[in-house]
């Protein structure tokens, strides 16, 4: 699962033979934000510089689901890209906009 939020971008997977979820990020601060705001149970962040996602942490499915509920209930903005620009800066908003434009291709194919 890819998860774009107003506190960071995450890739969430369950590795084979692992009961916990691995939450991956390209920016360590994104995981710090997630832990601080919604998921204090998140394990310590592990850095693997050569990885596609160099920062990872682990958590149970139940704790992650509870955090998703909190994230959902915290949405009080009318425009996600504007929220990103205000909260995370114009550069991050530009990068997220590139993803938005890329996904627009799916709509055009319908």
Secondary structure, 3 states (H helix, E strand, C coil): CEEEECCEEEEEECCCCCCCEEEEECCHHHHHHHHHHCCCCCCCCEECCCCCCCEEEEECHHHHHHHHHHHHHCCCCCCHHHHHHHHHCHHHHHHHHHHHHHHHHHHHHC
